[in-house]
Amino acid sequence: MTLYQIGSITMPAVWIATLIALAVSAVAWRIISGEKIGEWYWNAFTLYFLVWKASYILFNFEEFMNFPMSVLYFNGGASGHMLALAALAVYLWMAVKKHAALSRDALPVLLLFLSDLKLRLPCLNSNWRLLFSIRFFLSALPPSSTFPAKEPLLAAHKSIFYSS
């Protein structure tokens, strides 16, 4: 597991990749659709994270009782991940019943998030430059003919990171 030091906090690469993918997906959705991403997106991530972290208490109750602060450092592992995904599925199912537009928006937004995460995580785990992973994501976008915002994004990236 690759860890990064940010100030006095040490974070795993997967957390950094997830946070970056959340932000990049929200911005990409705004560029692609012209709409601001819904609250459901941030609520879903928060719910997933809290259930995943709190599942440590459920699956390791004795250790939690002996060391209550351990919940800050550990999570429920694969079982916690599955529990968090189940909670997320229930949340999205209930949200779709309330907001019809969510059934149209959820899949493309989640695909943006997952594709960015899968492209970015190997870069962070192998200690590649973080900025290179931005270029990697931009190159994975559809061709300029179907995605007109691609060329300005690539030009901005080149001017910022590759100018002398």
BELPEQUI-V502836 format. One record per residue. N is the residue number from 1. RES is the residue in one small letter. PHI is phi in degrees with one decimal (none if undefined). Layout:
n=[N	N]
res=[RES	RES]
phi=[PHI	PHI]
This chain:
n=[1	2	3	4	5	6	7	8	9	10	11	12	13	14	15	16	17	18	19	20	21	22	23	24	25	26	27	28	29	30	31	32	33	34	35	36	37	38	39	40	41	42	43	44	45	46	47	48	49	50	51	52	53	54	55	56	57	58	59	60	61	62	63	64	65	66	67	68	69	70	71	72	73	74	75	76	77	78	79	80	81	82	83	84	85	86	87	88	89	90	91	92	93	94	95	96	97	98	99	100	101	102	103	104	105	106	107	108	109	110	111	112	113	114	115	116	117	118	119	120	121	122	123	124	125	126	127	128	129	130	131	132	133	134	135	136	137	138	139	140	141	142	143	144	145	146	147	148	149	150	151	152	153	154	155	156	157	158	159	160	161	162	163	164]
res=[m	t	l	y	q	i	g	s	i	t	m	p	a	v	w	i	a	t	l	i	a	l	a	v	s	a	v	a	w	r	i	i	s	g	e	k	i	g	e	w	y	w	n	a	f	t	l	y	f	l	v	w	k	a	s	y	i	l	f	n	f	e	e	f	m	n	f	p	m	s	v	l	y	f	n	g	g	a	s	g	h	m	l	a	l	a	a	l	a	v	y	l	w	m	a	v	k	k	h	a	a	l	s	r	d	a	l	p	v	l	l	l	f	l	s	d	l	k	l	r	l	p	c	l	n	s	n	w	r	l	l	f	s	i	r	f	f	l	s	a	l	p	p	s	s	t	f	p	a	k	e	p	l	l	a	a	h	k	s	i	f	y	s	s]
phi=[none	-88.1	-116.1	-120.8	-94.2	-121.8	64.7	-97.4	-107.9	-104.1	-123.8	-67.4	-58.4	-64.1	-69.0	-64.3	-61.8	-64.9	-63.8	-66.0	-63.3	-60.7	-67.9	-63.9	-64.3	-63.5	-68.2	-62.4	-63.4	-64.1	-69.7	-69.1	-96.7	79.4	-113.0	-73.1	-67.6	-72.6	-61.8	-55.5	-63.8	-71.2	-63.1	-63.6	-64.4	-61.7	-60.7	-56.9	-61.5	-65.9	-66.5	-61.9	-68.8	-71.0	-63.9	-57.5	-63.0	-65.3	-90.4	-136.6	-61.8	-64.0	-64.4	-62.6	-65.4	-73.8	-135.9	-57.4	-70.6	-62.2	-63.7	-73.5	-100.5	-117.6	-136.2	-79.0	64.7	-64.8	-65.3	-65.3	-61.7	-64.9	-63.6	-66.2	-64.5	-64.0	-62.7	-64.9	-62.7	-63.8	-61.0	-66.0	-62.1	-68.3	-67.9	-64.9	-65.2	-85.3	-125.9	-63.6	-63.8	-63.0	-65.0	-82.7	-90.1	-60.8	-62.9	-62.1	-67.2	-66.1	-67.0	-59.3	-61.3	-65.4	-67.6	-64.5	-62.2	-68.9	-78.6	-82.2	-59.5	-61.4	-63.7	-73.6	-68.9	-100.2	60.9	-69.1	-62.7	-59.1	-68.4	-63.2	-67.2	-65.6	-61.8	-61.8	-65.2	-63.0	-71.1	-84.1	-68.3	-60.3	-58.7	-58.8	-65.6	-101.5	-136.8	-61.4	-77.7	-65.2	-61.2	-62.1	-64.6	-64.5	-64.0	-63.7	-62.7	-64.0	-68.3	-79.8	-98.9	-120.9	-82.3	-96.3]
